[in-house]
Amino acid sequence: MKITQLRNATALIELGPHKILVDPMLAQKGALPPLKLLGERVRNPIVDLPPLTDALLATVTHCLVTHCQKGHFDHLDRAAKAWLRHTQIPVVCTPHDAAHLRQRGLNVQPLAPGHQAPQPFLGGRIRTVRCRHGKGLVGLMMEHGVGYFIEMPGEPSLYLSGDTILTQDVLDFLAQHQPEVCVVPAGGARFDLGHEIIMGIEEVLQFAAATRGMVLANHLEALSHCPVSRAALQAAAQRAGLAHRLQVPADGQTLTYASAGLRSSF
């Protein structure tokens, strides 16, 4: 399995012949609105996509969306919708998002309703995991979406947590399934008021301590409301003795993972 970090939550997952684009935000730097209204109003994204993006997009076979409604353009923006509409690449999503995406002309292939139960996916299986995209008043305003747990023959098990804070649901899932590779948001995003809406440094460290697998942190240094830097997260992981399992890739960097043991039959 290969994971190429593109920008923010956008990544390309290579599983055998399948190349899965996750949560595409394809806009040029500064093309999207600010996410904080007080102080300096910085437009988003604050960095461009890496130079290899166009070449990688030409290889994509599927798209996977964790959430996309209520203005969450950092997981599916207008540029990505236009590209998906033009290419008609299959877009895998939850039933909740299916009608929304069909109305925009996308080739939608929704999963079956319900959480936890695995279902067929590209010769393997996939299940959704509940997200909590913030708490308190700000949490009531957010689109909470899902994470995905993907198991493929001969590949490491993969947990894409989606946009979530660290919850008991997430910790229970880690304890039960112990994914070999996890991809988590680590930017500590927050608006002008209220709590963080994704994990920050401390929660990412707690997440990493709760699993035996590799943890890849993204959602960093791409949006104006995410204050956590790669350097700060790497330094904290080093102090916590987790730097050997917590990876913080640069945009455009590809990481390769092999399964540590035998996978269950499919």
KEZA-774245 format. One record per atom (N, C-alpha, C, O): residue in three letters; x, y, z. Coordinates in pm, whole numbers, padded with zeros to 5 digits, always signed. Example, Ala and Ser with C-alpha at 12.3 -4.5 7.8 and 13.67 -1.06 7.14 Angstrom:
BEGIN
ALA+01319-00569+00780;ALA+01230-00450+00780;ALA+01320-00330+00780;ALA+01424-00332+00846;SER+01285-00225+00708;SER+01367-00106+00714;SER+01290+00003+00787;SER+01341+00114+00804;
END
This chain:
BEGIN
MET+00084-00119+00000;MET+00000+00000+00000;MET+00088+00124+00000;MET+00187+00133+00073;LYS+00050+00220-00084;LYS+00118+00349-00087;LYS+00018+00459-00056;LYS-00096+00456-00103;ILE+00061+00557+00022;ILE-00021+00674+00051;ILE+00059+00798+00013;ILE+00168+00822+00066;THR+00005+00875-00080;THR+00068+01001-00118;THR-00014+01115-00060;THR-00131+01133-00094;GLN+00048+01193+00028;GLN-00016+01310+00085;GLN-00014+01423-00018;GLN+00094+01464-00062;LEU-00129+01473-00056;LEU-00134+01583-00152;LEU-00145+01718-00081;LEU-00056+01802-00095;ARG-00251+01738-00006;ARG-00267+01864+00068;ARG-00386+01848+00161;ARG-00489+01792+00123;ASN-00372+01896+00285;ASN-00480+01892+00381;ASN-00527+01748+00402;ASN-00447+01662+00441;ALA-00657+01718+00375;ALA-00706+01581+00387;ALA-00701+01505+00256;ALA-00740+01389+00251;THR-00655+01569+00151;THR-00653+01507+00018;THR-00530+01418+00004;THR-00417+01462+00022;ALA-00556+01290-00027;ALA-00448+01193-00040;ALA-00484+01092-00147;ALA-00601+01074-00180;LEU-00383+01025-00201;LEU-00404+00917-00297;LEU-00359+00787-00231;LEU-00244+00773-00190;ILE-00452+00691-00222;ILE-00426+00562-00162;ILE-00412+00460-00274;ILE-00505+00443-00353;GLU-00298+00392-00283;GLU-00277+00288-00384;GLU-00288+00152-00316;GLU-00207+00116-00230;LEU-00390+00077-00358;LEU-00413-00058-00308;LEU-00418-00151-00427;LEU-00522-00163-00492;GLY-00307-00216-00457;GLY-00300-00300-00576;GLY-00327-00216-00700;GLY-00262-00114-00720;PRO-00423-00258-00786;PRO-00451-00182-00907;PRO-00539-00060-00883;PRO-00561+00020-00974;HIS-00589-00044-00761;HIS-00684+00063-00731;HIS-00610+00186-00676;HIS-00525+00176-00588;LYS-00645+00301-00730;LYS-00586+00427-00685;LYS-00701+00518-00641;LYS-00776+00570-00723;ILE-00712+00535-00510;ILE-00830+00596-00449;ILE-00795+00737-00402;ILE-00709+00756-00316;LEU-00863+00835-00459;LEU-00845+00974-00419;LEU-00939+01004-00303;LEU-01060+00985-00315;VAL-00884+01050-00193;VAL-00962+01075-00072;VAL-00984+01226-00054;VAL-00889+01304-00057;ASP-01109+01263-00034;ASP-01148+01400+00003;ASP-01076+01507-00079;ASP-00997+01585-00024;PRO-01102+01512-00210;PRO-01027+01606-00294;PRO-01066+01753-00277;PRO-01181+01791-00294;MET-00967+01833-00243;MET-00975+01979-00250;MET-00870+02020-00353;MET-00750+02016-00326;LEU-00915+02060-00472;LEU-00824+02083-00584;LEU-00808+02230-00621;LEU-00744+02261-00722;ALA-00865+02319-00543;ALA-00857+02462-00573;ALA-00714+02514-00568;ALA-00629+02459-00498;GLN-00690+02619-00644;GLN-00562+02687-00636;GLN-00550+02764-00505;GLN-00650+02796-00441;LYS-00429+02792-00465;LYS-00403+02869-00344;LYS-00486+02998-00343;LYS-00486+03073-00441;GLY-00556+03022-00232;GLY-00631+03146-00215;GLY-00763+03154-00288;GLY-00825+03260-00288;ALA-00809+03046-00350;ALA-00933+03050-00428;ALA-01058+03035-00343;ALA-01169+03059-00392;LEU-01044+02995-00216;LEU-01158+02966-00131;LEU-01164+03065-00013;LEU-01064+03128+00020;PRO-01281+03080+00049;PRO-01300+03185+00151;PRO-01218+03162+00277;PRO-01169+03052+00301;PRO-01205+03268+00359;PRO-01144+03252+00491;PRO-01231+03163+00579;PRO-01351+03154+00559;LEU-01169+03100+00677;LEU-01241+03017+00773;LEU-01243+03078+00912;LEU-01301+03023+01005;LYS-01177+03194+00925;LYS-01185+03271+01049;LYS-01218+03415+01011;LYS-01166+03468+00913;LEU-01306+03477+01089;LEU-01355+03611+01054;LEU-01289+03720+01135;LEU-01288+03836+01093;LEU-01233+03686+01252;LEU-01167+03785+01336;LEU-01018+03788+01304;LEU-00960+03686+01268;GLY-00957+03905+01317;GLY-00816+03919+01286;GLY-00792+03919+01136;GLY-00879+03960+01059;GLU-00675+03872+01096;GLU-00641+03869+00954;GLU-00725+03762+00883;GLU-00726+03646+00924;ARG-00795+03803+00779;ARG-00884+03710+00706;ARG-00807+03651+00588;ARG-00800+03710+00481;VAL-00751+03533+00611;VAL-00666+03468+00512;VAL-00751+03373+00428;VAL-00825+03290+00481;ARG-00740+03387+00295;ARG-00813+03298+00206;ARG-00745+03162+00198;ARG-00626+03148+00226;ASN-00824+03064+00160;ASN-00778+02924+00159;ASN-00782+02864+00019;ASN-00848+02917-00070;PRO-00710+02755+00000;PRO-00604+02700+00087;PRO-00484+02795+00090;PRO-00470+02880+00002;ILE-00401+02781+00188;ILE-00289+02874+00203;ILE-00163+02826+00131;ILE-00062+02896+00130;VAL-00170+02707+00069;VAL-00060+02655-00013;VAL-00118+02594-00139;VAL-00235+02556-00143;ASP-00036+02585-00242;ASP-00077+02519-00365;ASP-00063+02368-00352;ASP+00004+02318-00261;LEU-00126+02296-00442;LEU-00104+02152-00453;LEU+00039+02126-00501;LEU+00097+02210-00569;PRO+00097+02011-00465;PRO+00233+01981-00511;PRO+00237+01962-00663;PRO+00135+01928-00723;PRO+00353+01982-00726;PRO+00364+01975-00873;PRO+00322+01842-00934;PRO+00280+01839-01049;LEU+00333+01733-00860;LEU+00300+01601-00917;LEU+00150+01572-00921;LEU+00110+01464-00965;THR+00066+01665-00875;THR-00076+01637-00859;THR-00144+01596-00990;THR-00216+01497-00992;ASP-00121+01669-01098;ASP-00189+01639-01225;ASP-00155+01498-01273;ASP-00243+01426-01320;ALA-00028+01458-01261;ALA+00012+01324-01303;ALA-00055+01218-01218;ALA-00095+01113-01270;LEU-00069+01242-01088;LEU-00135+01145-01001;LEU-00285+01138-01029;LEU-00344+01030-01027;LEU-00347+01253-01054;LEU-00491+01252-01083;LEU-00522+01169-01207;LEU-00629+01109-01216;ALA-00430+01167-01302;ALA-00452+01089-01425;ALA-00456+00939-01398;ALA-00500+00863-01484;THR-00412+00895-01281;THR-00411+00752-01248;THR-00528+00709-01160;THR-00546+00590-01136;VAL-00608+00804-01113;VAL-00713+00775-01015;VAL-00820+00682-01074;VAL-00865+00701-01187;THR-00859+00581-00995;THR-00966+00489-01038;THR-01094+00509-00958;THR-01203+00478-01007;HIS-01084+00560-00835;HIS-01200+00580-00749;HIS-01177+00702-00660;HIS-01063+00744-00638;CYS-01286+00757-00611;CYS-01279+00867-00514;CYS-01358+00825-00390;CYS-01462+00760-00400;LEU-01307+00863-00274;LEU-01371+00829-00147;LEU-01393+00959-00070;LEU-01298+01034-00046;VAL-01518+00987-00031;VAL-01552+01113+00036;VAL-01602+01082+00177;VAL-01693+01000+00194;THR-01544+01147+00276;THR-01585+01126+00415;THR-01703+01214+00454;THR-01790+01171+00529;HIS-01706+01338+00405;HIS-01817+01430+00428;HIS-01801+01547+00333;HIS-01691+01579+00289;CYS-01915+01612+00301;CYS-01905+01716+00197;CYS-02013+01822+00206;CYS-02013+01915+00126;GLN-02105+01811+00300;GLN-02215+01907+00307;GLN-02186+02016+00412;GLN-02083+02012+00480;LYS-02277+02112+00424;LYS-02264+02224+00517;LYS-02137+02304+00492;LYS-02075+02354+00586;GLY-02096+02317+00364;GLY-01985+02405+00331;GLY-01847+02350+00359;GLY-01752+02427+00369;HIS-01832+02219+00373;HIS-01701+02161+00403;HIS-01619+02148+00275;HIS-01591+02037+00228;PHE-01581+02262+00219;PHE-01509+02262+00092;PHE-01370+02204+00102;PHE-01310+02169+00000;ASP-01317+02192+00223;ASP-01181+02137+00236;ASP-01177+01986+00215;ASP-01070+01926+00220;HIS-01295+01924+00193;HIS-01300+01780+00163;HIS-01360+01752+00026;HIS-01345+01641-00026;LEU-01426+01847-00032;LEU-01476+01836-00168;LEU-01514+01976-00213;LEU-01620+02027-00178;ASP-01426+02039-00290;ASP-01451+02177-00332;ASP-01506+02181-00474;ASP-01522+02078-00539;ARG-01533+02302-00522;ARG-01593+02319-00653;ARG-01502+02265-00764;ARG-01550+02204-00860;ALA-01372+02287-00751;ALA-01279+02237-00852;ALA-01280+02085-00857;ALA-01273+02026-00965;ALA-01287+02021-00741;ALA-01291+01875-00737;ALA-01421+01821-00796;ALA-01421+01721-00868;LYS-01533+01888-00765;LYS-01660+01845-00823;LYS-01657+01854-00975;LYS-01704+01764-01044;ALA-01600+01962-01028;ALA-01592+01977-01173;ALA-01506+01867-01234;ALA-01541+01812-01339;TRP-01395+01835-01169;TRP-01306+01730-01220;TRP-01375+01594-01215;TRP-01366+01516-01310;LEU-01443+01564-01105;LEU-01513+01436-01093;LEU-01630+01426-01190;LEU-01658+01319-01244;ARG-01697+01537-01212;ARG-01808+01538-01308;ARG-01756+01512-01449;ARG-01818+01440-01527;HIS-01642+01570-01482;HIS-01583+01553-01615;HIS-01531+01411-01636;HIS-01553+01352-01742;THR-01464+01356-01537;THR-01402+01224-01551;THR-01500+01110-01528;THR-01481+00999-01578;GLN-01607+01137-01451;GLN-01705+01035-01412;GLN-01641+00917-01337;GLN-01687+00804-01346;ILE-01535+00946-01265;ILE-01474+00846-01178;ILE-01574+00810-01067;ILE-01638+00900-01012;PRO-01588+00682-01033;PRO-01682+00642-00927;PRO-01649+00711-00795;PRO-01534+00711-00750;VAL-01751+00768-00734;VAL-01736+00837-00605;VAL-01807+00755-00498;VAL-01929+00743-00499;VAL-01729+00698-00407;VAL-01783+00617-00298;VAL-01811+00709-00180;VAL-01725+00789-00142;CYS-01931+00698-00122;CYS-01970+00786-00014;CYS-02074+00718+00072;CYS-02111+00603+00045;THR-02121+00785+00175;THR-02229+00733+00258;THR-02363+00759+00189;THR-02372+00846+00103;PRO-02467+00684+00227;PRO-02600+00713+00174;PRO-02644+00856+00204;PRO-02718+00917+00127;HIS-02600+00909+00316;HIS-02635+01046+00355;HIS-02590+01148+00251;HIS-02660+01246+00226;ASP-02474+01126+00191;ASP-02419+01222+00094;ASP-02457+01192-00050;ASP-02431+01273-00139;ALA-02517+01075-00075;ALA-02537+01030-00213;ALA-02623+01125-00296;ALA-02583+01163-00406;ALA-02740+01164-00245;ALA-02829+01252-00321;ALA-02764+01387-00347;ALA-02776+01442-00456;HIS-02695+01439-00247;HIS-02625+01567-00261;HIS-02524+01562-00375;HIS-02514+01658-00452;LEU-02451+01453-00388;LEU-02349+01441-00491;LEU-02409+01409-00628;LEU-02359+01454-00730;ARG-02515+01331-00630;ARG-02582+01303-00758;ARG-02637+01431-00820;ARG-02631+01449-00942;GLN-02689+01519-00737;GLN-02743+01645-00788;GLN-02636+01729-00855;GLN-02668+01819-00933;ARG-02510+01702-00827;ARG-02400+01775-00886;ARG-02337+01700-01002;ARG-02229+01736-01051;GLY-02404+01595-01047;GLY-02363+01525-01168;GLY-02251+01426-01151;GLY-02187+01388-01249;LEU-02225+01382-01027;LEU-02115+01290-01004;LEU-02163+01145-01017;LEU-02281+01115-01003;ASN-02068+01057-01044;ASN-02094+00914-01060;ASN-02088+00849-00922;ASN-01984+00797-00881;VAL-02199+00853-00852;VAL-02203+00816-00710;VAL-02228+00666-00694;VAL-02315+00608-00758;GLN-02147+00606-00605;GLN-02164+00466-00568;GLN-02171+00456-00416;GLN-02071+00424-00351;PRO-02289+00483-00360;PRO-02300+00488-00213;PRO-02285+00352-00149;PRO-02320+00249-00207;LEU-02233+00353-00029;LEU-02229+00233+00053;LEU-02367+00205+00108;LEU-02455+00291+00103;ALA-02387+00086+00159;ALA-02514+00051+00222;ALA-02528+00125+00354;ALA-02427+00162+00415;PRO-02651+00148+00399;PRO-02671+00219+00527;PRO-02613+00141+00645;PRO-02594+00019+00638;GLY-02585+00214+00752;GLY-02544+00151+00877;GLY-02395+00160+00904;GLY-02314+00163+00811;HIS-02360+00163+01030;HIS-02221+00168+01074;HIS-02173+00030+01118;HIS-02253-00059+01149;GLN-02043+00015+01121;GLN-01973-00101+01178;GLN-01974-00226+01091;GLN-01870-00291+01079;ALA-02085-00263+01031;ALA-02088-00388+00954;ALA-02006-00372+00826;ALA-02027-00277+00751;PRO-01911-00465+00800;PRO-01831-00455+00677;PRO-01914-00488+00554;PRO-02011-00564+00562;GLN-01876-00431+00440;GLN-01942-00461+00314;GLN-01837-00468+00204;GLN-01727-00415+00222;PRO-01867-00532+00091;PRO-01767-00550-00014;PRO-01715-00417-00068;PRO-01789-00319-00078;PHE-01585-00417-00102;PHE-01521-00295-00154;PHE-01397-00334-00232;PHE-01296-00371-00172;LEU-01402-00326-00364;LEU-01285-00344-00452;LEU-01209-00474-00424;LEU-01086-00477-00423;GLY-01283-00581-00401;GLY-01220-00709-00373;GLY-01185-00732-00228;GLY-01134-00838-00192;GLY-01211-00634-00145;GLY-01189-00647-00001;GLY-01316-00608+00072;GLY-01426-00644+00030;ARG-01301-00533+00180;ARG-01419-00489+00252;ARG-01393-00354+00318;ARG-01279-00314+00343;ILE-01503-00285+00345;ILE-01497-00152+00404;ILE-01608-00138+00506;ILE-01715-00198+00490;ARG-01584-00061+00609;ARG-01691-00027+00703;ARG-01672+00119+00745;ARG-01562+00173+00736;THR-01779+00181+00789;THR-01770+00319+00834;THR-01754+00324+00985;THR-01794+00233+01057;VAL-01694+00433+01031;VAL-01670+00456+01173;VAL-01720+00596+01205;VAL-01689+00691+01133;ARG-01796+00611+01311;ARG-01855+00741+01344;ARG-01749+00846+01373;ARG-01647+00818+01436;CYS-01775+00966+01326;CYS-01691+01083+01355;CYS-01764+01179+01448;CYS-01887+01180+01454;ARG-01687+01258+01519;ARG-01742+01369+01598;ARG-01660+01492+01563;ARG-01550+01512+01616;HIS-01715+01575+01473;HIS-01642+01689+01418;HIS-01661+01811+01506;HIS-01716+01912+01464;GLY-01613+01799+01630;GLY-01627+01907+01727;GLY-01734+01876+01830;GLY-01812+01782+01815;LYS-01737+01957+01935;LYS-01835+01938+02042;LYS-01891+02073+02084;LYS-01847+02178+02037;GLY-01989+02070+02174;GLY-02053+02193+02217;GLY-02133+02257+02105;GLY-02181+02189+02014;LEU-02149+02388+02112;LEU-02228+02461+02015;LEU-02173+02446+01873;LEU-02249+02427+01779;VAL-02039+02455+01859;VAL-01981+02443+01725;VAL-02004+02303+01669;VAL-02020+02286+01548;GLY-02007+02203+01756;GLY-02032+02068+01711;GLY-02172+02051+01653;GLY-02192+01970+01562;LEU-02268+02127+01704;LEU-02404+02121+01652;LEU-02414+02177+01511;LEU-02507+02145+01437;MET-02318+02260+01473;MET-02322+02326+01342;MET-02247+02248+01235;MET-02257+02281+01117;MET-02174+02145+01274;MET-02084+02077+01181;MET-02150+01958+01114;MET-02248+01902+01164;GLU-02094+01919+00999;GLU-02130+01795+00931;GLU-02032+01689+00980;GLU-01912+01698+00953;HIS-02081+01589+01052;HIS-01990+01499+01124;HIS-01929+01390+01037;HIS-01818+01345+01067;GLY-01995+01345+00933;GLY-01935+01251+00841;GLY-01895+01119+00904;GLY-01944+01082+01010;VAL-01803+01049+00836;VAL-01759+00917+00882;VAL-01609+00901+00856;VAL-01549+00974+00777;GLY-01552+00805+00925;GLY-01423+00750+00886;GLY-01446+00618+00815;GLY-01557+00565+00815;TYR-01340+00565+00755;TYR-01350+00438+00683;TYR-01241+00343+00730;TYR-01126+00383+00750;PHE-01279+00217+00747;PHE-01182+00111+00778;PHE-01182+00016+00659;PHE-01284-00045+00627;ILE-01067+00004+00593;ILE-01055-00072+00468;ILE-00962-00190+00491;ILE-00851-00175+00543;GLU-01009-00308+00453;GLU-00929-00430+00460;GLU-00925-00493+00322;GLU-01029-00523+00263;MET-00804-00513+00271;MET-00784-00570+00138;MET-00688-00689+00149;MET-00595-00684+00229;PRO-00709-00794+00070;PRO-00617-00909+00075;PRO-00473-00867+00045;PRO-00447-00796-00053;GLY-00381-00910+00130;GLY-00239-00883+00108;GLY-00194-00743+00139;GLY-00078-00709+00116;GLU-00284-00658+00191;GLU-00251-00519+00222;GLU-00271-00492+00371;GLU-00349-00560+00436;PRO-00200-00392+00426;PRO-00227-00354+00565;PRO-00370-00303+00580;PRO-00425-00242+00489;SER-00429-00329+00695;SER-00560-00271+00723;SER-00542-00120+00743;SER-00443-00076+00802;LEU-00638-00042+00693;LEU-00625+00103+00686;LEU-00746+00170+00748;LEU-00860+00142+00709;TYR-00723+00258+00843;TYR-00828+00338+00904;TYR-00808+00484+00866;TYR-00711+00547+00908;LEU-00899+00536+00785;LEU-00904+00679+00753;LEU-01003+00741+00850;LEU-01123+00723+00833;SER-00956+00813+00949;SER-01046+00853+01058;SER-01147+00958+01016;SER-01249+00973+01084;GLY-01122+01032+00906;GLY-01209+01144+00874;GLY-01190+01256+00975;GLY-01105+01247+01064;ASP-01269+01362+00959;ASP-01255+01476+01050;ASP-01326+01445+01181;ASP-01449+01443+01188;THR-01247+01422+01285;THR-01303+01388+01415;THR-01211+01433+01526;THR-01089+01438+01509;ILE-01269+01466+01638;ILE-01192+01476+01760;ILE-01175+01335+01815;ILE-01235+01240+01764;LEU-01096+01321+01919;LEU-01074+01189+01978;LEU-01192+01157+02070;LEU-01212+01224+02171;THR-01269+01056+02035;THR-01387+01018+02112;THR-01372+00876+02165;THR-01281+00803+02127;GLN-01463+00840+02253;GLN-01462+00702+02304;GLN-01493+00604+02192;GLN-01441+00493+02191;ASP-01579+00645+02096;ASP-01607+00559+01981;ASP-01479+00526+01906;ASP-01456+00412+01867;VAL-01394+00628+01884;VAL-01269+00608+01812;VAL-01176+00518+01893;VAL-01116+00426+01838;LEU-01164+00544+02022;LEU-01076+00463+02106;LEU-01124+00318+02113;LEU-01042+00225+02109;ASP-01255+00298+02122;ASP-01308+00162+02124;ASP-01280+00091+01992;ASP-01248-00028+01990;PHE-01293+00164+01881;PHE-01264+00105+01751;PHE-01117+00062+01742;PHE-01087-00048+01695;LEU-01026+00148+01788;LEU-00884+00113+01786;LEU-00857-00011+01870;LEU-00782-00099+01829;ALA-00917-00017+01987;ALA-00893-00131+02076;ALA-00943-00261+02013;ALA-00880-00365+02029;GLN-01054-00255+01943;GLN-01113-00376+01886;GLN-01042-00421+01759;GLN-01021-00541+01740;HIS-01002-00325+01671;HIS-00954-00362+01538;HIS-00803-00343+01520;HIS-00744-00408+01433;GLN-00739-00258+01598;GLN-00596-00232+01588;GLN-00551-00224+01440;GLN-00478-00311+01393;PRO-00594-00120+01369;PRO-00552-00105+01228;PRO-00400-00098+01216;PRO-00331-00047+01305;GLU-00349-00149+01106;GLU-00205-00145+01084;GLU-00158-00006+01043;GLU-00045+00034+01073;VAL-00244+00068+00973;VAL-00212+00205+00933;VAL-00335+00292+00960;VAL-00447+00255+00926;CYS-00312+00408+01020;CYS-00420+00504+01047;CYS-00381+00640+00988;CYS-00266+00682+00996;VAL-00478+00707+00929;VAL-00458+00843+00879;VAL-00552+00934+00959;VAL-00673+00915+00957;VAL-00496+01032+01028;VAL-00577+01116+01118;VAL-00552+01264+01091;VAL-00443+01303+01051;PRO-00655+01348+01114;PRO-00637+01493+01103;PRO-00569+01545+01229;PRO-00606+01507+01340;ALA-00470+01632+01213;ALA-00390+01673+01328;ALA-00375+01823+01341;ALA-00294+01870+01422;GLY-00449+01900+01263;GLY-00426+02044+01256;GLY-00482+02126+01369;GLY-00455+02246+01379;GLY-00563+02062+01459;GLY-00622+02139+01569;GLY-00713+02250+01522;GLY-00718+02356+01584;ALA-00785+02229+01413;ALA-00868+02334+01353;ALA-00971+02386+01452;ALA-01034+02311+01526;ARG-00988+02519+01450;ARG-01093+02579+01530;ARG-01132+02712+01468;ARG-01052+02777+01401;PHE-01255+02751+01491;PHE-01304+02878+01440;PHE-01275+02988+01542;PHE-01199+02966+01636;ASP-01332+03104+01525;ASP-01304+03215+01616;ASP-01348+03184+01759;ASP-01286+03230+01854;LEU-01456+03107+01773;LEU-01508+03070+01904;LEU-01528+02919+01910;LEU-01548+02854+01807;GLY-01522+02864+02029;GLY-01553+02722+02046;GLY-01430+02634+02051;GLY-01317+02680+02044;HIS-01458+02504+02063;HIS-01354+02403+02079;HIS-01292+02365+01944;HIS-01340+02404+01838;GLU-01183+02288+01953;GLU-01124+02231+01833;GLU-01226+02139+01765;GLU-01307+02076+01832;ILE-01220+02133+01632;ILE-01315+02050+01556;ILE-01248+01927+01496;ILE-01317+01841+01440;ILE-01118+01917+01507;ILE-01044+01795+01474;ILE-00935+01778+01580;ILE-00915+01867+01663;MET-00867+01669+01577;MET-00760+01646+01673;MET-00647+01750+01658;MET-00615+01794+01548;GLY-00592+01785+01771;GLY-00470+01863+01775;GLY-00356+01776+01826;GLY-00366+01654+01824;ILE-00249+01838+01871;ILE-00129+01762+01909;ILE-00159+01661+02019;ILE-00124+01544+02005;GLU-00221+01704+02128;GLU-00240+01614+02241;GLU-00329+01495+02206;GLU-00301+01382+02247;GLU-00436+01521+02131;GLU-00525+01410+02097;GLU-00460+01315+01996;GLU-00484+01194+02002;VAL-00379+01366+01905;VAL-00308+01278+01813;VAL-00211+01188+01889;VAL-00198+01069+01859;LEU-00144+01243+01988;LEU-00053+01161+02069;LEU-00131+01054+02145;LEU-00085+00940+02155;GLN-00246+01090+02200;GLN-00329+00991+02269;GLN-00375+00883+02172;GLN-00378+00764+02206;PHE-00413+00924+02051;PHE-00454+00828+01948;PHE-00339+00732+01918;PHE-00360+00610+01915;ALA-00220+00785+01895;ALA-00105+00702+01861;ALA-00071+00605+01974;ALA-00030+00492+01949;ALA-00087+00651+02098;ALA-00057+00564+02212;ALA-00159+00451+02225;ALA-00131+00349+02289;ALA-00278+00468+02165;ALA-00385+00369+02177;ALA-00381+00262+02070;ALA-00461+00169+02072;THR-00288+00274+01976;THR-00280+00176+01868;THR-00137+00126+01853;THR-00042+00196+01887;ARG-00124+00005+01800;ARG+00010-00051+01775;ARG+00057-00021+01633;ARG+00172-00046+01599;GLY-00032+00031+01549;GLY+00000+00053+01409;GLY+00070+00186+01382;GLY+00098+00263+01474;MET+00097+00209+01254;MET+00155+00334+01211;MET+00044+00439+01202;MET-00069+00409+01165;VAL+00078+00562+01237;VAL-00018+00673+01233;VAL+00039+00782+01142;VAL+00149+00831+01164;LEU-00037+00818+01041;LEU+00001+00924+00947;LEU-00086+01045+00976;LEU-00209+01036+00973;ALA-00024+01159+01003;ALA-00098+01281+01037;ALA-00106+01373+00916;ALA-00006+01400+00849;ASN-00229+01420+00888;ASN-00244+01519+00781;ASN-00333+01634+00828;ASN-00346+01656+00949;HIS-00395+01707+00736;HIS-00474+01825+00771;HIS-00386+01930+00838;HIS-00426+01993+00935;LEU-00264+01947+00784;LEU-00165+02037+00843;LEU-00117+02140+00741;LEU-00095+02109+00624;GLU-00101+02264+00789;GLU-00036+02371+00713;GLU-00099+02395+00576;GLU-00029+02422+00478;ALA-00232+02383+00569;ALA-00301+02404+00442;ALA-00421+02497+00453;ALA-00464+02555+00353;LEU-00477+02511+00574;LEU-00595+02593+00596;LEU-00569+02693+00707;LEU-00493+02666+00800;SER-00634+02808+00696;SER-00604+02918+00787;SER-00652+02896+00930;SER-00608+02967+01020;HIS-00741+02799+00953;HIS-00790+02777+01090;HIS-00724+02656+01156;HIS-00772+02608+01258;CYS-00615+02607+01098;CYS-00540+02493+01155;CYS-00405+02543+01206;CYS-00313+02559+01125;PRO-00390+02566+01335;PRO-00267+02628+01386;PRO-00149+02533+01405;PRO-00035+02579+01418;VAL-00172+02401+01407;VAL-00064+02306+01437;VAL+00032+02297+01318;VAL-00011+02282+01204;SER+00161+02307+01346;SER+00263+02293+01241;SER+00319+02151+01241;SER+00312+02080+01342;ARG+00374+02112+01129;ARG+00439+01981+01121;ARG+00554+01972+01221;ARG+00571+01870+01288;ALA+00632+02078+01230;ALA+00748+02075+01320;ALA+00705+02058+01466;ALA+00768+01982+01540;ALA+00598+02126+01506;ALA+00552+02115+01645;ALA+00501+01975+01674;ALA+00526+01921+01781;LEU+00429+01915+01579;LEU+00378+01780+01599;LEU+00492+01679+01605;LEU+00491+01590+01690;GLN+00589+01692+01516;GLN+00703+01600+01518;GLN+00783+01612+01647;GLN+00828+01512+01702;ALA+00800+01734+01696;ALA+00873+01753+01821;ALA+00798+01690+01938;ALA+00859+01628+02025;ALA+00666+01706+01940;ALA+00586+01648+02048;ALA+00591+01495+02041;ALA+00598+01429+02145;ALA+00586+01439+01921;ALA+00595+01294+01907;ALA+00730+01242+01956;ALA+00738+01136+02017;GLN+00834+01316+01929;GLN+00968+01278+01975;GLN+00974+01276+02127;GLN+01027+01183+02187;ARG+00919+01380+02190;ARG+00919+01387+02336;ARG+00837+01275+02398;ARG+00870+01226+02506;ALA+00730+01235+02330;ALA+00642+01130+02383;ALA+00690+00990+02351;ALA+00627+00892+02392;GLY+00800+00978+02278;GLY+00852+00847+02241;GLY+00770+00778+02133;GLY+00769+00655+02125;LEU+00699+00857+02051;LEU+00612+00801+01948;LEU+00657+00834+01806;LEU+00587+00804+01710;ALA+00774+00896+01794;ALA+00818+00940+01662;ALA+00840+00825+01565;ALA+00835+00845+01444;HIS+00864+00704+01616;HIS+00886+00588+01528;HIS+00756+00538+01466;HIS+00759+00461+01370;ARG+00641+00580+01521;ARG+00512+00535+01467;ARG+00423+00649+01418;ARG+00324+00623+01350;LEU+00456+00771+01451;LEU+00375+00885+01408;LEU+00449+00958+01296;LEU+00552+01021+01320;GLN+00397+00949+01176;GLN+00461+01007+01058;GLN+00386+01133+01014;GLN+00263+01138+01019;VAL+00462+01233+00972;VAL+00405+01363+00934;VAL+00457+01398+00794;VAL+00554+01472+00782;PRO+00394+01345+00690;PRO+00449+01363+00555;PRO+00433+01506+00503;PRO+00339+01576+00539;ALA+00526+01546+00420;ALA+00514+01672+00347;ALA+00415+01654+00233;ALA+00390+01542+00190;ASP+00359+01763+00184;ASP+00274+01755+00066;ASP+00356+01703-00052;ASP+00466+01752-00080;GLY+00302+01603-00119;GLY+00373+01540-00230;GLY+00454+01418-00192;GLY+00506+01349-00279;GLN+00466+01390-00062;GLN+00546+01276-00017;GLN+00464+01148-00021;GLN+00345+01148+00012;THR+00528+01037-00061;THR+00464+00906-00067;THR+00525+00815+00039;THR+00647+00804+00050;LEU+00439+00749+00116;LEU+00481+00651+00216;LEU+00430+00514+00175;LEU+00319+00501+00125;THR+00513+00412+00196;THR+00480+00275+00156;THR+00468+00188+00280;THR+00551+00194+00370;TYR+00364+00105+00282;TYR+00339+00018+00396;TYR+00316-00125+00349;TYR+00250-00147+00247;ALA+00370-00220+00421;ALA+00346-00361+00395;ALA+00275-00421+00515;ALA+00295-00377+00628;SER+00192-00522+00490;SER+00119-00586+00598;SER+00215-00658+00691;SER+00306-00728+00646;ALA+00193-00642+00821;ALA+00282-00704+00919;ALA+00250-00852+00942;ALA+00333-00926+00996;GLY+00132-00894+00901;GLY+00094-01033+00927;GLY-00009-01080+00825;GLY-00039-01009+00729;LEU-00062-01199+00847;LEU-00160-01255+00756;LEU-00293-01182+00773;LEU-00337-01156+00885;ARG-00357-01150+00661;ARG-00488-01089+00664;ARG-00594-01198+00666;ARG-00571-01308+00617;SER-00707-01167+00720;SER-00817-01263+00720;SER-00867-01285+00578;SER-00851-01199+00491;SER-00930-01401+00554;SER-00977-01433+00420;SER-01099-01349+00384;SER-01171-01301+00471;PHE-01121-01333+00254;PHE-01232-01249+00205;PHE-01321-01334+00117;PHE-01421-01284+00065;
END
